């Protein structure tokens, strides 16, 4: 169990281990705030490191199924290996994972193609990156385009995530709930 204060205290150790890349100049994103927000939202800052309903594992809710062929250990070992989790999150953020575009590339794409929708929602760059982390590039495009711009119902656009047949315990946070939860963890991190 890490918790918000320990997560912040471990930033120095993560930086020393090579898991911290600093703040990229594009969009003014702060990678430590992003990590704090995602870690808080996905694992309650290290309290829930293995999702029993999926392969989401670790601080950032990394799907272990996406890294099991490249990570040399078990899912349980990955759940306690913070340096590996940071390294994989940084790779997803700056380079992309498994032939996907990076979150930074996806942020650039969203700001270029959906600036009015992002402004309407009032998302910070960190919150938008968190939503991209949750929904993926295509899912975020569909959310900003169909739901925010075209005013379609979230359940109609994402029936397998938010539809009426999804059991309550299996439903994901909505993008707005995710952004709000992220912001509360970001605020807690910044305050501590």
FINUMAR-616222 format. One line per field, with one value per residue (C-alpha): residue number from 1; x, y, z. Coordinates in Angstrom, 1 decimal, m for minus. Each point is the difference from the previous one (the first is absolute). Example, Ala and Ser with C-alpha at 12.3 -4.5 7.8 and 13.67 -1.06 7.14 Angstrom:
kedo	1 / 2
east	12.3 / 1.4
north	m4.5 / 3.4
up	7.8 / m0.7
***
This chain:
kedo	1 / 2 / 3 / 4 / 5 / 6 / 7 / 8 / 9 / 10 / 11 / 12 / 13 / 14 / 15 / 16 / 17 / 18 / 19 / 20 / 21 / 22 / 23 / 24 / 25 / 26 / 27 / 28 / 29 / 30 / 31 / 32 / 33 / 34 / 35 / 36 / 37 / 38 / 39 / 40 / 41 / 42 / 43 / 44 / 45 / 46 / 47 / 48 / 49 / 50 / 51 / 52 / 53 / 54 / 55 / 56 / 57 / 58 / 59 / 60 / 61 / 62 / 63 / 64 / 65 / 66 / 67 / 68 / 69 / 70 / 71 / 72 / 73 / 74 / 75 / 76 / 77 / 78 / 79 / 80 / 81 / 82 / 83 / 84 / 85 / 86 / 87 / 88 / 89 / 90 / 91 / 92 / 93 / 94 / 95 / 96 / 97 / 98 / 99 / 100 / 101 / 102 / 103 / 104 / 105 / 106 / 107 / 108 / 109 / 110 / 111 / 112 / 113 / 114 / 115 / 116 / 117 / 118 / 119 / 120 / 121 / 122 / 123 / 124 / 125 / 126 / 127 / 128 / 129 / 130 / 131 / 132 / 133 / 134 / 135 / 136 / 137 / 138 / 139 / 140 / 141 / 142 / 143 / 144 / 145 / 146 / 147 / 148 / 149 / 150 / 151 / 152 / 153 / 154 / 155 / 156 / 157 / 158 / 159 / 160 / 161 / 162 / 163 / 164 / 165 / 166 / 167 / 168 / 169 / 170 / 171 / 172 / 173 / 174 / 175 / 176 / 177 / 178 / 179 / 180 / 181 / 182 / 183 / 184 / 185 / 186 / 187 / 188 / 189 / 190 / 191 / 192
east	0.0 / 1.5 / m2.5 / 0.2 / 2.8 / 2.2 / m0.7 / 1.3 / 2.9 / 1.0 / 0.3 / 3.6 / 0.7 / m1.9 / 2.0 / 3.2 / m1.1 / m0.6 / m3.8 / m0.5 / 0.5 / m0.9 / m2.6 / m0.2 / m0.5 / m3.0 / m3.3 / 1.6 / m0.7 / 1.5 / 0.8 / 0.2 / m3.5 / m1.2 / 1.4 / m1.5 / m3.4 / 0.0 / 1.5 / m2.6 / m2.8 / 1.1 / 1.3 / m0.8 / 3.7 / 1.1 / m2.7 / m1.6 / 2.8 / m1.8 / m3.4 / m1.9 / m2.3 / 2.7 / 3.8 / 0.3 / 3.1 / 2.1 / m0.1 / m1.2 / m2.4 / 2.3 / m1.7 / 2.4 / m1.2 / 1.7 / 3.4 / 0.1 / 2.2 / 2.6 / m0.1 / 2.3 / m2.2 / m3.5 / m2.9 / 0.3 / 3.7 / m0.8 / m2.6 / 2.8 / 2.7 / m0.5 / 3.1 / m1.4 / m3.4 / 1.5 / 2.2 / m3.0 / m2.1 / 2.7 / 0.4 / m3.8 / 0.2 / 3.0 / 0.6 / m3.1 / m0.5 / m0.5 / 0.1 / m2.6 / 0.6 / 1.2 / m2.3 / 1.9 / m0.7 / m3.6 / m0.2 / 1.3 / m2.6 / m2.9 / 1.0 / 0.3 / m3.2 / m2.3 / 1.0 / m3.5 / m1.2 / 3.0 / m0.6 / m3.7 / 0.8 / 2.8 / 2.4 / 3.6 / 2.7 / 0.6 / m3.7 / m0.2 / 3.1 / m1.8 / m3.1 / 2.2 / 1.7 / m3.4 / m1.8 / 2.9 / 0.5 / m3.1 / m2.2 / 1.0 / m0.7 / m3.4 / m0.7 / 1.0 / m1.7 / m3.1 / m0.8 / 1.3 / m0.4 / m2.9 / m1.8 / m0.5 / m0.6 / 3.1 / m1.8 / m0.8 / 3.6 / 1.6 / m2.7 / 2.6 / 1.3 / m3.1 / m3.0 / m3.1 / 1.2 / 3.3 / m0.2 / 0.5 / 3.2 / 1.5 / m0.8 / 3.0 / 0.0 / m1.3 / 2.6 / m1.3 / 0.1 / 3.5 / 1.1 / m1.6 / 1.6 / 3.3 / m0.2 / m0.7 / 3.1 / 2.1 / m1.1 / 0.8 / 3.4 / 0.8 / m1.1 / 2.0
north	0.0 / 3.3 / 2.8 / 3.6 / 1.2 / m3.0 / 0.3 / 3.6 / m0.9 / m2.8 / 2.6 / 0.5 / m3.8 / m0.3 / 2.8 / m1.7 / m3.3 / 1.6 / m0.2 / 3.8 / 2.0 / 3.4 / 2.4 / 0.0 / 3.5 / m0.9 / 1.0 / 0.8 / m3.5 / m0.9 / m3.7 / m0.4 / 1.6 / m2.3 / m3.1 / 1.1 / 0.5 / m3.3 / m1.9 / 1.4 / m0.7 / m3.5 / m1.5 / 2.5 / 1.0 / m3.6 / m1.4 / m2.2 / m1.4 / m2.9 / 0.5 / m3.3 / 0.7 / 0.6 / m0.2 / 3.7 / m0.1 / 2.4 / 3.7 / 1.0 / m2.9 / m1.3 / m2.9 / m2.8 / m1.8 / 2.8 / m0.5 / m3.6 / m1.0 / 2.7 / 0.0 / m2.8 / m0.8 / m0.8 / 2.4 / m0.2 / 0.9 / 2.9 / 1.3 / 0.7 / 1.1 / 3.8 / 0.7 / m2.3 / 1.6 / 3.5 / m1.1 / m1.4 / 3.0 / 2.4 / m2.1 / 0.2 / 3.8 / 0.9 / m2.8 / m2.1 / m3.6 / m3.1 / 2.0 / 2.6 / 3.7 / 1.7 / 1.9 / 3.1 / m0.6 / m0.7 / 3.2 / 1.9 / m1.6 / 0.7 / 3.7 / 0.4 / m1.7 / 0.6 / 3.3 / 1.3 / m3.2 / m0.1 / 3.7 / m0.7 / m2.8 / 2.1 / m3.0 / 0.7 / m1.7 / m2.4 / m0.9 / m0.4 / m2.3 / m2.0 / m0.4 / m1.1 / m2.5 / m1.3 / 0.0 / m0.1 / 2.2 / m1.2 / m0.1 / 3.6 / 1.2 / m1.7 / 1.6 / 3.5 / m0.3 / m2.0 / 0.7 / 3.6 / 1.5 / m2.0 / m0.4 / m3.7 / m2.1 / m1.5 / m3.4 / 0.1 / 0.8 / m2.5 / m2.7 / m2.5 / 2.5 / 2.1 / m1.8 / m1.2 / m3.6 / 0.6 / m1.0 / 2.9 / m1.5 / m0.4 / 3.6 / 2.3 / 3.5 / 2.4 / 2.4 / 2.8 / m2.2 / m1.1 / 3.7 / 1.1 / m2.9 / 0.7 / 3.6 / m0.8 / m2.2 / 2.6 / 2.6 / m2.4 / m0.7 / 3.7 / 0.9 / m2.8
up	0.0 / m1.1 / 0.8 / m1.2 / 2.3 / m0.7 / m3.7 / 0.1 / 2.2 / m2.5 / m2.9 / 0.8 / 0.0 / m3.3 / m1.5 / 1.1 / m1.5 / m3.3 / 0.3 / m0.1 / m3.2 / 1.2 / m1.3 / m3.8 / m1.4 / m2.2 / 1.5 / 3.3 / 1.3 / 3.3 / m0.1 / 3.8 / 0.4 / m2.8 / 1.8 / 3.3 / m1.6 / m1.9 / 3.0 / 2.3 / m2.4 / m1.1 / 3.3 / 2.8 / 0.0 / 0.4 / 2.2 / m2.7 / m2.1 / m1.7 / m1.5 / 0.5 / m3.0 / m2.6 / m0.5 / 1.2 / 2.3 / 2.0 / 0.7 / m3.4 / m0.7 / m2.8 / m1.8 / 0.8 / m3.2 / m1.9 / 1.6 / 1.1 / m3.0 / 0.7 / 3.8 / 1.4 / 3.0 / 1.1 / 0.3 / 3.8 / m0.3 / m2.4 / 2.6 / 2.4 / m2.4 / 0.0 / m2.1 / m2.8 / 0.2 / m0.2 / m3.0 / m1.9 / 0.8 / m1.2 / m3.2 / m0.6 / 0.7 / m2.1 / m2.5 / m0.2 / 1.0 / m2.3 / m3.2 / 1.3 / m0.2 / 3.1 / 2.4 / m1.0 / m3.7 / 0.9 / 2.0 / m3.0 / m2.2 / 2.4 / 0.4 / m3.7 / m0.9 / 3.0 / 1.6 / 0.4 / 1.7 / 2.3 / 0.9 / 0.6 / 2.4 / 1.7 / 0.1 / 1.0 / m2.1 / 2.8 / 0.2 / m3.8 / 0.1 / 2.7 / m2.1 / m2.9 / 2.3 / 0.9 / m3.4 / m2.4 / m3.0 / m2.0 / 3.1 / 0.9 / m3.6 / 0.2 / 3.4 / m1.0 / m3.5 / 0.5 / 3.7 / 0.6 / m3.5 / m1.4 / 3.4 / m0.4 / 3.2 / 1.5 / 0.3 / m3.7 / m1.0 / 2.4 / 0.7 / 1.3 / 2.6 / 0.9 / m1.5 / 1.9 / m0.1 / 1.7 / 3.7 / 2.3 / 1.5 / m3.5 / m1.2 / m0.5 / 1.3 / m2.6 / m1.4 / 2.1 / 3.2 / m0.9 / m0.6 / 3.3 / 2.0 / m1.6 / 0.9 / 3.7 / 0.1 / m1.8 / 2.5 / 2.9 / m1.5 / m0.6 / 3.6 / 1.7
***
